[in-house]
Amino acid sequence: MIKRDPIHPDAVYSREEAAELLGISLSTIKRLISAGQLEASRPESIRRVFIKGSSILDMLEETRIRNGHSA
């Protein structure tokens, strides 16, 4: 099992950092944002997208598999 850094609820991550934390591709992060499953922010006139650690943790909780079934 790969050891990953913990996700801090108050931290702000780029899409690339979020992908690395979760062990998924950047394109998957983009799909999660587009589908509304992962909340992100992009201030006006800035190209960079920001993702709060709490948003990542919320997404993981909302999509958690319980007793073999999705939440």
Phi and psi restraints in degrees (range 20) as a CNS / XPLOR table:
assign (resid 1 and name C) (resid 2 and name N)
       (resid 2 and name CA) (resid 2 and name C) 1.0 -80.6 20.0 2
assign (resid 2 and name N) (resid 2 and name CA)
       (resid 2 and name C) (resid 3 and name N) 1.0 131.0 20.0 2
assign (resid 2 and name C) (resid 3 and name N)
       (resid 3 and name CA) (resid 3 and name C) 1.0 -83.4 20.0 2
assign (resid 3 and name N) (resid 3 and name CA)
       (resid 3 and name C) (resid 4 and name N) 1.0 122.0 20.0 2
assign (resid 3 and name C) (resid 4 and name N)
       (resid 4 and name CA) (resid 4 and name C) 1.0 -114.3 20.0 2
assign (resid 4 and name N) (resid 4 and name CA)
       (resid 4 and name C) (resid 5 and name N) 1.0 155.4 20.0 2
assign (resid 4 and name C) (resid 5 and name N)
       (resid 5 and name CA) (resid 5 and name C) 1.0 -66.3 20.0 2
assign (resid 5 and name N) (resid 5 and name CA)
       (resid 5 and name C) (resid 6 and name N) 1.0 149.1 20.0 2
assign (resid 5 and name C) (resid 6 and name N)
       (resid 6 and name CA) (resid 6 and name C) 1.0 -70.1 20.0 2
assign (resid 6 and name N) (resid 6 and name CA)
       (resid 6 and name C) (resid 7 and name N) 1.0 154.6 20.0 2
assign (resid 6 and name C) (resid 7 and name N)
       (resid 7 and name CA) (resid 7 and name C) 1.0 -93.1 20.0 2
assign (resid 7 and name N) (resid 7 and name CA)
       (resid 7 and name C) (resid 8 and name N) 1.0 121.0 20.0 2
assign (resid 7 and name C) (resid 8 and name N)
       (resid 8 and name CA) (resid 8 and name C) 1.0 -94.8 20.0 2
assign (resid 8 and name N) (resid 8 and name CA)
       (resid 8 and name C) (resid 9 and name N) 1.0 123.2 20.0 2
assign (resid 8 and name C) (resid 9 and name N)
       (resid 9 and name CA) (resid 9 and name C) 1.0 -56.1 20.0 2
assign (resid 9 and name N) (resid 9 and name CA)
       (resid 9 and name C) (resid 10 and name N) 1.0 -35.0 20.0 2
assign (resid 9 and name C) (resid 10 and name N)
       (resid 10 and name CA) (resid 10 and name C) 1.0 -89.7 20.0 2
assign (resid 10 and name N) (resid 10 and name CA)
       (resid 10 and name C) (resid 11 and name N) 1.0 -4.3 20.0 2
assign (resid 10 and name C) (resid 11 and name N)
       (resid 11 and name CA) (resid 11 and name C) 1.0 -79.2 20.0 2
assign (resid 11 and name N) (resid 11 and name CA)
       (resid 11 and name C) (resid 12 and name N) 1.0 157.2 20.0 2
assign (resid 11 and name C) (resid 12 and name N)
       (resid 12 and name CA) (resid 12 and name C) 1.0 -118.3 20.0 2
assign (resid 12 and name N) (resid 12 and name CA)
       (resid 12 and name C) (resid 13 and name N) 1.0 128.6 20.0 2
assign (resid 12 and name C) (resid 13 and name N)
       (resid 13 and name CA) (resid 13 and name C) 1.0 -119.0 20.0 2
assign (resid 13 and name N) (resid 13 and name CA)
       (resid 13 and name C) (resid 14 and name N) 1.0 151.8 20.0 2
assign (resid 13 and name C) (resid 14 and name N)
       (resid 14 and name CA) (resid 14 and name C) 1.0 -80.0 20.0 2
assign (resid 14 and name N) (resid 14 and name CA)
       (resid 14 and name C) (resid 15 and name N) 1.0 170.1 20.0 2
assign (resid 14 and name C) (resid 15 and name N)
       (resid 15 and name CA) (resid 15 and name C) 1.0 -61.3 20.0 2
assign (resid 15 and name N) (resid 15 and name CA)
       (resid 15 and name C) (resid 16 and name N) 1.0 -39.5 20.0 2
assign (resid 15 and name C) (resid 16 and name N)
       (resid 16 and name CA) (resid 16 and name C) 1.0 -63.9 20.0 2
assign (resid 16 and name N) (resid 16 and name CA)
       (resid 16 and name C) (resid 17 and name N) 1.0 -43.1 20.0 2
assign (resid 16 and name C) (resid 17 and name N)
       (resid 17 and name CA) (resid 17 and name C) 1.0 -65.6 20.0 2
assign (resid 17 and name N) (resid 17 and name CA)
       (resid 17 and name C) (resid 18 and name N) 1.0 -41.5 20.0 2
assign (resid 17 and name C) (resid 18 and name N)
       (resid 18 and name CA) (resid 18 and name C) 1.0 -62.6 20.0 2
assign (resid 18 and name N) (resid 18 and name CA)
       (resid 18 and name C) (resid 19 and name N) 1.0 -42.2 20.0 2
assign (resid 18 and name C) (resid 19 and name N)
       (resid 19 and name CA) (resid 19 and name C) 1.0 -61.2 20.0 2
assign (resid 19 and name N) (resid 19 and name CA)
       (resid 19 and name C) (resid 20 and name N) 1.0 -44.0 20.0 2
assign (resid 19 and name C) (resid 20 and name N)
       (resid 20 and name CA) (resid 20 and name C) 1.0 -64.4 20.0 2
assign (resid 20 and name N) (resid 20 and name CA)
       (resid 20 and name C) (resid 21 and name N) 1.0 -43.0 20.0 2
assign (resid 20 and name C) (resid 21 and name N)
       (resid 21 and name CA) (resid 21 and name C) 1.0 -59.5 20.0 2
assign (resid 21 and name N) (resid 21 and name CA)
       (resid 21 and name C) (resid 22 and name N) 1.0 -38.5 20.0 2
assign (resid 21 and name C) (resid 22 and name N)
       (resid 22 and name CA) (resid 22 and name C) 1.0 -89.1 20.0 2
assign (resid 22 and name N) (resid 22 and name CA)
       (resid 22 and name C) (resid 23 and name N) 1.0 -11.6 20.0 2
assign (resid 22 and name C) (resid 23 and name N)
       (resid 23 and name CA) (resid 23 and name C) 1.0 71.8 20.0 2
assign (resid 23 and name N) (resid 23 and name CA)
       (resid 23 and name C) (resid 24 and name N) 1.0 34.2 20.0 2
assign (resid 23 and name C) (resid 24 and name N)
       (resid 24 and name CA) (resid 24 and name C) 1.0 -126.8 20.0 2
assign (resid 24 and name N) (resid 24 and name CA)
       (resid 24 and name C) (resid 25 and name N) 1.0 171.4 20.0 2
assign (resid 24 and name C) (resid 25 and name N)
       (resid 25 and name CA) (resid 25 and name C) 1.0 -80.1 20.0 2
assign (resid 25 and name N) (resid 25 and name CA)
       (resid 25 and name C) (resid 26 and name N) 1.0 160.2 20.0 2
assign (resid 25 and name C) (resid 26 and name N)
       (resid 26 and name CA) (resid 26 and name C) 1.0 -61.4 20.0 2
assign (resid 26 and name N) (resid 26 and name CA)
       (resid 26 and name C) (resid 27 and name N) 1.0 -37.6 20.0 2
assign (resid 26 and name C) (resid 27 and name N)
       (resid 27 and name CA) (resid 27 and name C) 1.0 -64.9 20.0 2
assign (resid 27 and name N) (resid 27 and name CA)
       (resid 27 and name C) (resid 28 and name N) 1.0 -33.0 20.0 2
assign (resid 27 and name C) (resid 28 and name N)
       (resid 28 and name CA) (resid 28 and name C) 1.0 -67.8 20.0 2
assign (resid 28 and name N) (resid 28 and name CA)
       (resid 28 and name C) (resid 29 and name N) 1.0 -41.3 20.0 2
assign (resid 28 and name C) (resid 29 and name N)
       (resid 29 and name CA) (resid 29 and name C) 1.0 -59.1 20.0 2
assign (resid 29 and name N) (resid 29 and name CA)
       (resid 29 and name C) (resid 30 and name N) 1.0 -45.1 20.0 2
assign (resid 29 and name C) (resid 30 and name N)
       (resid 30 and name CA) (resid 30 and name C) 1.0 -61.3 20.0 2
assign (resid 30 and name N) (resid 30 and name CA)
       (resid 30 and name C) (resid 31 and name N) 1.0 -39.6 20.0 2
assign (resid 30 and name C) (resid 31 and name N)
       (resid 31 and name CA) (resid 31 and name C) 1.0 -66.2 20.0 2
assign (resid 31 and name N) (resid 31 and name CA)
       (resid 31 and name C) (resid 32 and name N) 1.0 -41.2 20.0 2
assign (resid 31 and name C) (resid 32 and name N)
       (resid 32 and name CA) (resid 32 and name C) 1.0 -62.0 20.0 2
assign (resid 32 and name N) (resid 32 and name CA)
       (resid 32 and name C) (resid 33 and name N) 1.0 -39.8 20.0 2
assign (resid 32 and name C) (resid 33 and name N)
       (resid 33 and name CA) (resid 33 and name C) 1.0 -67.4 20.0 2
assign (resid 33 and name N) (resid 33 and name CA)
       (resid 33 and name C) (resid 34 and name N) 1.0 -46.8 20.0 2
assign (resid 33 and name C) (resid 34 and name N)
       (resid 34 and name CA) (resid 34 and name C) 1.0 -61.4 20.0 2
assign (resid 34 and name N) (resid 34 and name CA)
       (resid 34 and name C) (resid 35 and name N) 1.0 -35.4 20.0 2
assign (resid 34 and name C) (resid 35 and name N)
       (resid 35 and name CA) (resid 35 and name C) 1.0 -79.4 20.0 2
assign (resid 35 and name N) (resid 35 and name CA)
       (resid 35 and name C) (resid 36 and name N) 1.0 -5.7 20.0 2
assign (resid 35 and name C) (resid 36 and name N)
       (resid 36 and name CA) (resid 36 and name C) 1.0 80.4 20.0 2
assign (resid 36 and name N) (resid 36 and name CA)
       (resid 36 and name C) (resid 37 and name N) 1.0 10.2 20.0 2
assign (resid 36 and name C) (resid 37 and name N)
       (resid 37 and name CA) (resid 37 and name C) 1.0 -83.9 20.0 2
assign (resid 37 and name N) (resid 37 and name CA)
       (resid 37 and name C) (resid 38 and name N) 1.0 -22.8 20.0 2
assign (resid 37 and name C) (resid 38 and name N)
       (resid 38 and name CA) (resid 38 and name C) 1.0 -127.6 20.0 2
assign (resid 38 and name N) (resid 38 and name CA)
       (resid 38 and name C) (resid 39 and name N) 1.0 120.4 20.0 2
assign (resid 38 and name C) (resid 39 and name N)
       (resid 39 and name CA) (resid 39 and name C) 1.0 -79.4 20.0 2
assign (resid 39 and name N) (resid 39 and name CA)
       (resid 39 and name C) (resid 40 and name N) 1.0 133.9 20.0 2
assign (resid 39 and name C) (resid 40 and name N)
       (resid 40 and name CA) (resid 40 and name C) 1.0 -142.3 20.0 2
assign (resid 40 and name N) (resid 40 and name CA)
       (resid 40 and name C) (resid 41 and name N) 1.0 163.5 20.0 2
assign (resid 40 and name C) (resid 41 and name N)
       (resid 41 and name CA) (resid 41 and name C) 1.0 -127.7 20.0 2
assign (resid 41 and name N) (resid 41 and name CA)
       (resid 41 and name C) (resid 42 and name N) 1.0 143.5 20.0 2
assign (resid 41 and name C) (resid 42 and name N)
       (resid 42 and name CA) (resid 42 and name C) 1.0 -138.9 20.0 2
assign (resid 42 and name N) (resid 42 and name CA)
       (resid 42 and name C) (resid 43 and name N) 1.0 102.0 20.0 2
assign (resid 42 and name C) (resid 43 and name N)
       (resid 43 and name CA) (resid 43 and name C) 1.0 -60.4 20.0 2
assign (resid 43 and name N) (resid 43 and name CA)
       (resid 43 and name C) (resid 44 and name N) 1.0 149.6 20.0 2
assign (resid 43 and name C) (resid 44 and name N)
       (resid 44 and name CA) (resid 44 and name C) 1.0 -56.9 20.0 2
assign (resid 44 and name N) (resid 44 and name CA)
       (resid 44 and name C) (resid 45 and name N) 1.0 140.7 20.0 2
assign (resid 44 and name C) (resid 45 and name N)
       (resid 45 and name CA) (resid 45 and name C) 1.0 70.0 20.0 2
assign (resid 45 and name N) (resid 45 and name CA)
       (resid 45 and name C) (resid 46 and name N) 1.0 10.4 20.0 2
assign (resid 45 and name C) (resid 46 and name N)
       (resid 46 and name CA) (resid 46 and name C) 1.0 -121.4 20.0 2
assign (resid 46 and name N) (resid 46 and name CA)
       (resid 46 and name C) (resid 47 and name N) 1.0 132.5 20.0 2
assign (resid 46 and name C) (resid 47 and name N)
       (resid 47 and name CA) (resid 47 and name C) 1.0 -78.8 20.0 2
assign (resid 47 and name N) (resid 47 and name CA)
       (resid 47 and name C) (resid 48 and name N) 1.0 -26.1 20.0 2
assign (resid 47 and name C) (resid 48 and name N)
       (resid 48 and name CA) (resid 48 and name C) 1.0 -71.8 20.0 2
assign (resid 48 and name N) (resid 48 and name CA)
       (resid 48 and name C) (resid 49 and name N) 1.0 142.9 20.0 2
assign (resid 48 and name C) (resid 49 and name N)
       (resid 49 and name CA) (resid 49 and name C) 1.0 -104.9 20.0 2
assign (resid 49 and name N) (resid 49 and name CA)
       (resid 49 and name C) (resid 50 and name N) 1.0 136.3 20.0 2
assign (resid 49 and name C) (resid 50 and name N)
       (resid 50 and name CA) (resid 50 and name C) 1.0 -114.0 20.0 2
assign (resid 50 and name N) (resid 50 and name CA)
       (resid 50 and name C) (resid 51 and name N) 1.0 138.9 20.0 2
assign (resid 50 and name C) (resid 51 and name N)
       (resid 51 and name CA) (resid 51 and name C) 1.0 -128.8 20.0 2
assign (resid 51 and name N) (resid 51 and name CA)
       (resid 51 and name C) (resid 52 and name N) 1.0 121.8 20.0 2
assign (resid 51 and name C) (resid 52 and name N)
       (resid 52 and name CA) (resid 52 and name C) 1.0 -75.9 20.0 2
assign (resid 52 and name N) (resid 52 and name CA)
       (resid 52 and name C) (resid 53 and name N) 1.0 144.1 20.0 2
assign (resid 52 and name C) (resid 53 and name N)
       (resid 53 and name CA) (resid 53 and name C) 1.0 -56.6 20.0 2
assign (resid 53 and name N) (resid 53 and name CA)
       (resid 53 and name C) (resid 54 and name N) 1.0 -36.9 20.0 2
assign (resid 53 and name C) (resid 54 and name N)
       (resid 54 and name CA) (resid 54 and name C) 1.0 -63.0 20.0 2
assign (resid 54 and name N) (resid 54 and name CA)
       (resid 54 and name C) (resid 55 and name N) 1.0 -32.2 20.0 2
assign (resid 54 and name C) (resid 55 and name N)
       (resid 55 and name CA) (resid 55 and name C) 1.0 -67.5 20.0 2
assign (resid 55 and name N) (resid 55 and name CA)
       (resid 55 and name C) (resid 56 and name N) 1.0 -39.4 20.0 2
assign (resid 55 and name C) (resid 56 and name N)
       (resid 56 and name CA) (resid 56 and name C) 1.0 -64.4 20.0 2
assign (resid 56 and name N) (resid 56 and name CA)
       (resid 56 and name C) (resid 57 and name N) 1.0 -46.3 20.0 2
assign (resid 56 and name C) (resid 57 and name N)
       (resid 57 and name CA) (resid 57 and name C) 1.0 -65.0 20.0 2
assign (resid 57 and name N) (resid 57 and name CA)
       (resid 57 and name C) (resid 58 and name N) 1.0 -38.0 20.0 2
assign (resid 57 and name C) (resid 58 and name N)
       (resid 58 and name CA) (resid 58 and name C) 1.0 -62.3 20.0 2
assign (resid 58 and name N) (resid 58 and name CA)
       (resid 58 and name C) (resid 59 and name N) 1.0 -44.2 20.0 2
assign (resid 58 and name C) (resid 59 and name N)
       (resid 59 and name CA) (resid 59 and name C) 1.0 -61.0 20.0 2
assign (resid 59 and name N) (resid 59 and name CA)
       (resid 59 and name C) (resid 60 and name N) 1.0 -42.7 20.0 2
assign (resid 59 and name C) (resid 60 and name N)
       (resid 60 and name CA) (resid 60 and name C) 1.0 -64.0 20.0 2
assign (resid 60 and name N) (resid 60 and name CA)
       (resid 60 and name C) (resid 61 and name N) 1.0 -39.4 20.0 2
assign (resid 60 and name C) (resid 61 and name N)
       (resid 61 and name CA) (resid 61 and name C) 1.0 -68.7 20.0 2
assign (resid 61 and name N) (resid 61 and name CA)
       (resid 61 and name C) (resid 62 and name N) 1.0 -42.8 20.0 2
assign (resid 61 and name C) (resid 62 and name N)
       (resid 62 and name CA) (resid 62 and name C) 1.0 -67.8 20.0 2
assign (resid 62 and name N) (resid 62 and name CA)
       (resid 62 and name C) (resid 63 and name N) 1.0 -26.2 20.0 2
assign (resid 62 and name C) (resid 63 and name N)
       (resid 63 and name CA) (resid 63 and name C) 1.0 -105.7 20.0 2
assign (resid 63 and name N) (resid 63 and name CA)
       (resid 63 and name C) (resid 64 and name N) 1.0 11.7 20.0 2
assign (resid 63 and name C) (resid 64 and name N)
       (resid 64 and name CA) (resid 64 and name C) 1.0 -62.4 20.0 2
assign (resid 64 and name N) (resid 64 and name CA)
       (resid 64 and name C) (resid 65 and name N) 1.0 140.3 20.0 2
assign (resid 64 and name C) (resid 65 and name N)
       (resid 65 and name CA) (resid 65 and name C) 1.0 -88.8 20.0 2
assign (resid 65 and name N) (resid 65 and name CA)
       (resid 65 and name C) (resid 66 and name N) 1.0 124.1 20.0 2
assign (resid 65 and name C) (resid 66 and name N)
       (resid 66 and name CA) (resid 66 and name C) 1.0 -118.9 20.0 2
assign (resid 66 and name N) (resid 66 and name CA)
       (resid 66 and name C) (resid 67 and name N) 1.0 127.6 20.0 2
assign (resid 66 and name C) (resid 67 and name N)
       (resid 67 and name CA) (resid 67 and name C) 1.0 50.4 20.0 2
assign (resid 67 and name N) (resid 67 and name CA)
       (resid 67 and name C) (resid 68 and name N) 1.0 40.1 20.0 2
assign (resid 67 and name C) (resid 68 and name N)
       (resid 68 and name CA) (resid 68 and name C) 1.0 80.4 20.0 2
assign (resid 68 and name N) (resid 68 and name CA)
       (resid 68 and name C) (resid 69 and name N) 1.0 3.8 20.0 2
assign (resid 68 and name C) (resid 69 and name N)
       (resid 69 and name CA) (resid 69 and name C) 1.0 -126.5 20.0 2
assign (resid 69 and name N) (resid 69 and name CA)
       (resid 69 and name C) (resid 70 and name N) 1.0 145.2 20.0 2
assign (resid 69 and name C) (resid 70 and name N)
       (resid 70 and name CA) (resid 70 and name C) 1.0 -65.4 20.0 2
assign (resid 70 and name N) (resid 70 and name CA)
       (resid 70 and name C) (resid 71 and name N) 1.0 153.1 20.0 2
